[in-house]
Amino acid sequence: MTEKIYLKNPYITEINARIVEKKYSNNKFYLKLDRTIFYPNLAGGQPGDKGTIAGVKVIDTYEENNDIIHIVNENIDTNKVQLSIDWDTRLDYMQQHTGQHLLSSVFYKLYSAQTLGFHIGEDYVYIDITIPELKIEDIERVEIVANKIIYSNFSINTYIVQKNDLDRIPLREKPIVDSNIRIVEIDDIDYSPCCGTHLRNTGEIGMIKIRKSEKYKENTRVEFVCGNRALKDYSQKNLQINNISALLSINDTNVYEKVEKLYTQKEKLEKENRILKEELLKYKCEKLTNKEEL
Ligand SMILES: [Zn+2]
């Protein structure tokens, strides 16, 4: 069984390990190590870490019977290796993942909505929640509560419990394993069974912003961003709004009203233009007919 260092300390980015098994298939090497800092790809909705083993790029990782398999393109001819993961990617995933725990918890507390699915993509993150519809006021309410919890900087702890202990833990969702259940607790606010990587406190999430929500089957899909992704999202939107307000010579708070007015004018002008073209065509036809009659 691979010792999963990322479960004990997700802030470690470099470590020495030993290759205990190596398989070769389809021009790729599949490595099993005695211990690893690589979180495996798509285990529980969280993508795998990027990084290197003995300087060789790891192209994929997955979990198999409690072992983590690391795939590389080149042969590594030593058993003692140094592992290194990309910290920016790990921090990004921890911000999105921990933010997801918090957001799911707030939806549960305010609307009794359960989280059915969770996905971290390259650009966006979403959860599917058991609520048929979300109004703008609901979204604002959830964002205010979630961000207050972030700014209050509550501690986040992970620990292992057994099935007998579950009676005294107010879990938000049922665990998928029967023993050695790993609990992620946000300071008496949220208890969730999870084997992902999480931040040490809510402050490190930085910020949660819901980008949009839409009906998905009988439920609602909520797209959101946390931490650095929220900053990037804001920067990109700020640049666009500033460019539009400069183009239209208006204040950035009135952009929508101005664009809506321009759109209505455009529709009206297009309609007028269509009518005029039809009239012109009719006129030309009449003129042509008159000529032929002469
Ligand atoms: Zn988690």
Residues whose N, C-alpha, C, O or C-beta is under 5 A from the ligand:
A	BS01	ZN	C194 G196
